[in-house]
């Protein structure tokens, strides 16, 4: 059956991870544990922020949205990957593949914009502490989140619409565990020059512009600290920004490794392995980073546990 985009492909075959068949069970248990940790850990962050009134601040408002985004981001690819590993099937429908591309790009871009909003929040808190309450108003925080959703959704919609107009007449085998946009473009029998140009211009802006904004924010933070150097000031800055910096390093480090470093002879396998870090490991580590490095989160968890103990 041919589609409107003249594609004869009704489904794609996902080759999955480059692991041996006898190791499937071990890796399935590992990835299932990682995914459940991601979901439960980020849900715990959302719950703590919701229940503890001391965490009703702009920083934790953005963090709660980041946690929800991380859950959604992993859920776009991990359940399908786990189901394929369990059932030994490799297929994904054409429509399912297009939807997976859309939501993967949408939540991935949203992560980038939320991290930028959090960096701006830290910049205002350290560089303009006396005006923090007025500058980081509730309306501004809400507007930043809404704009982040709009920009990320628009970016993913543009890429997905352009992808849907391509034809897939020859191959339908994806050397990946999910429908990756760049991998799909390699399979298309159509001219993909427009798609690649849009990825270069719009797609890069979703990553590079927020990253530059984060660097500028922390440049101002560093300059402010150096103007008034003190052990107490440096410690306060590290305690305030340490968790966010760790998450930013994880997020952009894996993206740089996946999309910007030169490819090797084993580029396909390497891209798949790095994608696991990007899709599963980074969202899983975020709750640990914010809970272990953040005294407010640890205090909120302690209070919830104490209240639960006394109520029992």
C-alpha positions in Angstrom: 0.0 0.0 0.0 1.4 3.3 -1.0 1.1 6.4 1.1 0.5 10.0 0.2 4.2 10.6 0.3 4.7 7.8 -2.2 6.3 5.6 0.5 5.9 1.8 0.1 7.2 1.3 3.6 4.5 0.4 6.2 6.9 -0.3 9.0 10.6 0.0 10.0 12.8 -2.7 11.5 14.9 -1.6 14.5 18.1 -3.5 14.8 18.4 -2.4 18.4 21.5 -2.4 20.6 24.8 -4.0 19.4 24.7 -6.8 22.0 24.9 -10.5 21.7 21.6 -12.6 21.9 22.8 -14.4 25.0 23.2 -11.1 26.7 19.7 -9.8 26.0 18.3 -10.9 29.3 21.0 -9.2 31.4 20.8 -5.9 29.4 17.0 -6.1 29.5 17.0 -6.2 33.3 19.6 -3.4 33.4 17.7 -1.1 31.1 14.4 -1.8 32.8 16.0 -0.9 36.2 17.4 2.3 34.7 14.0 3.3 33.2 12.1 2.6 36.4 14.7 4.5 38.4 14.3 7.4 36.0 10.5 7.5 36.3 10.3 6.9 40.1 13.2 9.3 40.8 11.8 12.1 38.8 8.3 11.5 40.2 9.8 11.8 43.7 11.3 15.2 42.8 7.9 16.4 41.5 6.2 15.1 44.7 8.7 16.7 47.0 8.4 20.1 45.3 4.6 19.8 45.4 4.4 18.9 49.0 7.1 21.1 50.6 6.1 24.8 50.6 9.8 25.8 51.0 10.4 24.5 47.5 7.8 26.7 45.9 10.5 28.9 44.3 11.4 29.6 40.7 14.4 27.3 40.8 12.3 24.3 41.9 9.4 25.3 39.6 11.7 24.8 36.7 13.2 21.7 38.2 9.7 20.1 38.5 9.1 20.7 34.8 12.6 19.3 34.0 11.8 16.2 35.9 8.5 15.8 34.1 10.3 16.3 30.8 12.9 13.7 31.6 10.2 11.1 32.4 8.5 11.9 29.1 11.8 12.0 27.1 12.8 8.5 28.3 9.2 7.1 27.9 9.3 8.0 24.2 11.9 5.4 23.4 12.6 3.1 26.4 9.3 1.2 26.6 9.4 0.3 22.9 13.1 -0.8 23.2 12.3 -2.9 26.2 9.3 -4.5 24.5 11.3 -5.4 21.5 14.0 -6.9 23.6 11.5 -8.9 25.5 9.4 -10.2 22.6 12.4 -10.4 20.2 10.5 -8.3 17.6 12.1 -5.4 15.8 9.2 -3.7 13.9 7.7 -0.3 14.5 4.9 1.1 12.3 5.5 4.0 9.9 3.1 6.2 11.9 4.6 5.1 15.2 8.1 5.9 13.9 7.0 9.4 12.8 5.3 10.0 16.2 8.4 8.9 18.0 10.6 11.3 16.1 8.2 14.2 16.9 8.1 13.5 20.7 11.8 12.7 20.9 12.7 16.0 19.3 10.1 17.9 21.3 11.1 16.7 24.8 14.8 16.8 23.9 14.5 20.5 22.9 12.3 21.2 25.9 15.2 19.9 28.1 17.5 22.4 26.5 15.2 25.4 27.0 14.4 24.5 30.6 18.1 24.2 31.5 18.6 27.7 30.0 15.7 29.1 32.1 17.3 27.5 35.2 20.7 29.1 34.3 19.0 32.5 34.0 17.4 32.0 37.4 20.8 31.2 39.0 22.2 34.3 37.3 19.6 36.6 38.8 19.9 34.9 42.2 23.7 35.5 42.4 24.2 38.7 40.3 21.0 40.5 41.3 20.0 39.1 44.7 18.2 42.3 45.9 15.9 42.3 42.8 15.4 38.5 42.6 11.8 38.5 43.8 10.7 41.1 41.3 12.8 39.9 38.4 11.9 36.2 38.8 8.1 36.7 39.2 5.6 33.9 39.0 4.4 35.3 35.7 7.9 35.3 34.2 8.6 31.7 35.2 5.3 30.6 33.7 6.0 32.5 30.5 9.5 31.0 30.2 8.0 27.5 30.5 5.2 28.2 28.0 7.7 29.7 25.5 10.0 26.7 26.0 7.1 24.4 25.1 6.1 26.4 22.1 9.7 26.6 20.7 10.5 22.9 21.2 7.1 21.8 19.8 7.5 24.1 16.7 11.0 22.8 16.1 10.0 19.1 16.3 6.9 19.8 14.1 8.9 21.3 11.3 11.3 18.4 11.3 8.5 15.9 11.4 6.4 17.4 8.6 9.5 17.5 6.4 10.2 13.9 7.3 6.7 12.8 6.5 7.0 14.1 2.9 10.0 11.8 2.2 9.7 8.5 0.4 11.1 5.2 1.7 11.1 2.9 -1.3 14.1 0.6 -0.8 15.3 -0.1 2.8 13.4 -0.1 6.1 16.1 -1.3 8.4 17.2 1.2 11.1 20.6 0.6 12.7 19.2 2.0 16.0 16.9 1.1 18.9 14.5 4.0 18.1 13.5 6.1 15.1 16.4 8.6 15.0 15.9 11.5 12.6 19.4 11.4 11.1 19.2 7.6 10.6 15.9 7.9 8.9 17.2 10.5 6.5 20.0 8.1 5.4 17.3 5.5 4.4 15.1 7.9 2.4 15.1 7.6 -1.4 14.1 11.2 -1.7 16.3 14.3 -1.8 17.0 15.2 1.9 18.9 18.4 1.3 16.1 20.6 2.7 15.8 18.4 5.8 19.5 18.6 6.4 19.5 22.3 5.9 16.7 22.7 8.4 18.5 20.5 10.9 21.7 22.6 10.4 19.9 25.9 10.9 16.9 25.4 13.2 18.0 22.2 14.9 21.4 23.6 15.8 19.8 26.7 17.2 17.7 24.7 19.7 21.0 23.3 21.1 23.7 26.0 20.4 21.7 29.1 21.3 20.5 27.8 24.7 24.0 26.5 25.4 25.6 29.9 24.6 23.0 31.6 26.9 24.0 29.2 29.7 27.7 29.9 29.2 26.9 33.7 29.3 24.9 33.3 32.5 27.7 31.4 34.2 30.2 33.8 32.8 28.4 36.7 34.6 28.1 34.5 37.8 31.8 33.8 37.7 32.7 37.5 37.2 30.4 38.4 40.1 32.1 35.9 42.4 35.6 37.1 41.4 34.7 40.7 42.1 33.9 39.8 45.7 36.0 36.7 46.4 35.3 34.9 49.6 35.2 31.3 50.8 31.6 31.8 51.9 30.6 33.3 48.6 32.3 30.6 46.5 30.7 27.9 48.7 27.2 29.5 48.3 27.6 29.7 44.6 28.7 26.1 44.3 25.8 24.9 46.4 23.4 27.0 44.4 24.7 26.1 40.9 26.5 22.8 41.4 23.5 20.6 40.7 22.5 22.5 37.6 26.1 22.6 36.3 26.3 18.8 36.7 23.1 18.3 34.7 24.1 20.7 32.0 27.5 18.9 31.7 25.7 15.5 31.3 23.1 16.8 28.8 25.4 18.8 26.5 28.3 16.4 26.9 26.3 13.5 25.4 24.9 15.7 22.7 28.4 16.9 21.7 29.6 13.3 21.7 26.7 12.1 19.6 26.3 14.9 17.0 29.4 17.1 16.9 32.4 14.8 17.3 33.9 13.2 14.1 32.5 9.7 13.2 34.8 6.7 13.5 34.8 3.4 11.5 32.3 2.0 14.0 30.1 5.1 13.9 26.7 3.3 13.8 27.5 1.2 16.9 29.1 4.2 18.7 26.1 6.4 18.0 23.7 3.8 19.4 25.8 3.4 22.6 26.0 7.2 23.1 22.3 7.5 22.5 21.7 5.1 25.4 23.6 7.6 27.6 21.5 10.4 26.2 18.1 8.7 26.5 18.5 6.6 29.6 21.5 7.5 31.7 21.2 11.3 31.8 17.5 11.4 32.8 18.2 8.7 35.4 21.1 10.6 37.0 19.3 13.9 37.3 17.3 12.9 40.4 20.4 11.6 42.1 22.3 14.8 41.3 19.6 17.1 42.7 18.9 15.0 45.7 22.5 14.2 46.7 23.9 17.7 46.0 20.9 19.8 47.2 20.3 20.3 50.9 16.8 21.6 50.3 15.8 18.5 48.5 17.4 16.3 51.1 15.6 18.3 53.9 12.3 18.0 52.1 12.7 14.2 51.7 13.7 13.9 55.4 10.6 15.9 56.5 8.3 13.7 54.3 9.8 10.5 55.8 9.5 11.8 59.3 5.9 12.8 58.8 5.2 9.4 57.3 6.8 7.6 60.2 4.8 9.6 62.8 1.6 9.1 60.9 2.1 5.4 60.9 
